[in-house]
Amino acid sequence: MRRSKEDAAQTRARAVRAAAQLFRARGFEGVGLKDIMHAIGLTHGGFYRHFASKDALATEAVAAASEEALTGPRAHAGSLAPGEAFRVFIEGYLSAEHVAHPERGCPLAALAADGGRQPAPTRKAFTSAIAAMLAALEAVLPDGATRRRRAIQTLASIVGAVVLARVATDPALAQEILEAVRDGILAPP
C-alpha cells in the first residue's frame, strides 16, 4: 500500500512538471489531457486518479512553473551583492534564451494573458507567482521608499518585453526590445 501511494505521488509530480512545461510552450487551450499523460508515458484514462480536472492541474502547474522560474534568481540573491544579483536577474530574464524557450521560463511571460481567463484558483496561482517574483526582485533591489514600486515597474517591464519579443517575427526588433528594456532598467537612477 505504501509503495502505491509513493508511486501515485511521483506520477502526480511528473504530471504537474509536464503540464507546467506544456502549458508554457503551447498555452492552456493548446494542451489536452492526452498530451500531458502521453508526456509522462501514461494513458489519458489515468488522469482522473490524480486530478479532479484539467483546471486543478493547471493551478498546480502554474505554481510549479513559478517555483522553477525563481530557482536561479533566489540562488543569485544569496551569493551576489544586491546590485549584481539584480543585474544578473534582469539579464537572465531578458535573454534570447528565455525568449526562445517559454517552456522553461517564467509562467507570467508565457501564460499571463491566458491566465486572466482561467478559473479563480488558477488566477490565485498567478497572483502568488506575481507576489513571488516581486519578492525576488525586492530582495535584490537597494533598500528605499520606492523599492516596492520599482519592483512592480521592473516586473511589468520585463514580462512585457519578453511577451513582445516572442511575438515579433523580426529577430532584430525582438533583440532591440530586450536591450531597450534591459538598458532602461539597469541605467543608474
C-alpha positions in Angstrom: 0.0 0.0 0.0 2.7 2.4 0.9 4.6 1.9 -2.4 1.4 2.6 -4.4 1.0 5.9 -2.5 4.6 6.8 -3.3 4.1 5.8 -7.0 0.9 7.9 -7.2 2.7 10.9 -5.6 5.6 10.5 -8.1 3.2 10.2 -11.0 1.3 13.3 -9.9 4.5 15.3 -9.6 5.6 14.2 -13.1 2.3 15.2 -14.5 2.5 18.6 -12.8 6.0 19.2 -14.2 5.0 18.0 -17.7 1.9 20.2 -17.6 3.9 23.2 -16.5 6.2 22.8 -19.4 3.5 22.1 -22.0 1.2 24.9 -20.8 4.1 27.4 -21.0 5.0 26.1 -24.5 1.5 25.9 -26.0 -0.9 27.8 -23.7 -3.7 26.3 -21.7 -6.0 25.7 -24.7 -3.2 24.2 -26.8 -2.7 21.3 -24.4 -5.1 18.4 -23.8 -5.1 15.9 -21.0 -3.9 13.3 -23.6 -0.8 15.4 -24.3 0.1 15.6 -20.6 -0.4 12.0 -19.9 1.5 11.0 -23.1 4.4 13.2 -22.0 4.8 11.1 -18.8 4.2 7.7 -20.6 0.7 7.1 -19.4 -2.8 6.9 -21.0 -5.4 9.6 -20.8 -7.6 7.3 -18.7 -5.4 7.5 -15.6 -5.6 11.3 -15.4 -8.6 11.4 -13.0 -6.9 9.1 -10.5 -4.6 12.0 -9.8 -6.5 15.3 -10.5 -10.1 16.4 -10.3 -9.9 18.4 -13.6 -7.6 20.0 -16.1 -8.2 23.3 -14.2 -6.9 21.8 -11.0 -3.8 20.6 -12.8 -3.3 24.0 -14.4 -3.4 25.6 -11.0 -0.7 23.3 -9.7 1.3 23.7 -12.9 1.4 27.5 -12.6 2.7 27.2 -9.0 5.3 24.7 -10.0 6.4 26.8 -13.0 6.7 29.8 -10.8 8.8 28.0 -8.3 11.1 26.6 -11.1 11.5 30.1 -12.6 12.6 31.5 -9.3 15.3 28.9 -8.6 18.1 30.8 -10.3 17.2 34.3 -9.1 16.9 33.0 -5.5 20.3 31.3 -5.7 21.9 34.5 -7.0 20.3 36.7 -4.4 22.2 34.9 -1.6 25.5 34.7 -3.4 25.9 38.1 -5.0 25.8 41.7 -3.8 22.2 43.1 -4.3 23.1 45.3 -7.3 24.9 42.5 -9.0 22.2 40.0 -8.3 19.6 42.5 -9.7 21.7 42.8 -12.9 22.0 39.0 -13.3 18.3 38.6 -12.7 17.4 41.2 -15.4 19.9 40.0 -17.9 18.8 36.4 -17.5 15.1 37.3 -17.8 15.6 39.5 -20.8 17.8 36.9 -22.6 17.4 35.4 -26.0 17.4 32.0 -24.3 14.3 32.9 -22.2 12.5 34.3 -25.2 13.3 31.2 -27.3 12.2 28.7 -24.6 9.0 29.6 -22.9 8.5 26.0 -21.8 11.4 26.5 -19.4 10.8 30.1 -18.4 8.6 32.3 -16.4 4.9 31.4 -16.4 3.9 35.1 -16.3 5.5 35.8 -19.6 4.2 32.6 -21.1 0.7 32.5 -19.8 -0.5 35.7 -18.1 -2.7 36.7 -21.0 -4.4 33.2 -20.8 -4.3 33.4 -17.0 -6.8 36.2 -16.9 -9.4 33.9 -18.5 -8.8 31.0 -16.1 -10.9 30.0 -13.1 -10.3 31.7 -9.8 -8.0 29.1 -8.3 -5.6 29.3 -11.3 -5.8 33.1 -11.2 -4.8 32.9 -7.5 -1.8 30.8 -8.5 -0.8 33.6 -10.9 -1.3 36.1 -8.1 1.1 34.0 -6.0 3.5 33.9 -8.9 3.4 37.7 -9.2 3.9 38.1 -5.4 6.9 35.7 -5.5 8.5 37.4 -8.5 8.1 40.8 -6.7 9.6 39.4 -3.5 12.6 38.1 -5.5 13.1 41.5 -7.2 12.7 43.3 -3.9 15.4 41.0 -2.4 17.9 42.2 -4.9 17.0 45.9 -5.0 18.5 48.5 -2.7 16.5 49.5 0.3 14.4 52.6 0.0 10.9 54.0 0.0 10.5 53.3 -3.7 11.7 49.7 -3.6 8.3 48.1 -3.9 7.2 50.4 -6.7 10.5 49.8 -8.6 9.9 46.0 -8.3 6.4 46.4 -9.7 7.6 48.6 -12.6 10.5 46.2 -13.3 8.3 43.1 -13.3 5.8 44.7 -15.6 8.5 45.9 -17.9 10.4 42.6 -18.2 7.3 40.4 -18.6 6.0 42.8 -21.3 9.4 42.8 -23.1 9.6 39.0 -23.2 6.0 38.8 -24.5 6.7 41.4 -27.2 10.0 39.8 -28.2 8.3 36.4 -28.5 5.6 37.7 -30.8 7.9 39.7 -33.0 8.7 38.0 -36.3 11.7 40.2 -36.8 14.6 38.9 -34.7 16.3 42.3 -34.8 13.2 44.0 -33.4 12.9 41.3 -30.7 16.5 41.9 -29.6 16.0 45.7 -29.7 13.0 45.4 -27.4 15.0 43.2 -24.9 18.0 45.6 -25.0 16.0 48.8 -24.6 14.1 47.5 -21.6 17.3 46.0 -20.1 19.2 49.2 -20.5 16.4 51.3 -19.1 16.0 49.1 -16.0 19.7 48.9 -15.4 20.5 52.6 -16.0 21.7 54.3 -12.8 18.8 56.2 -11.1 
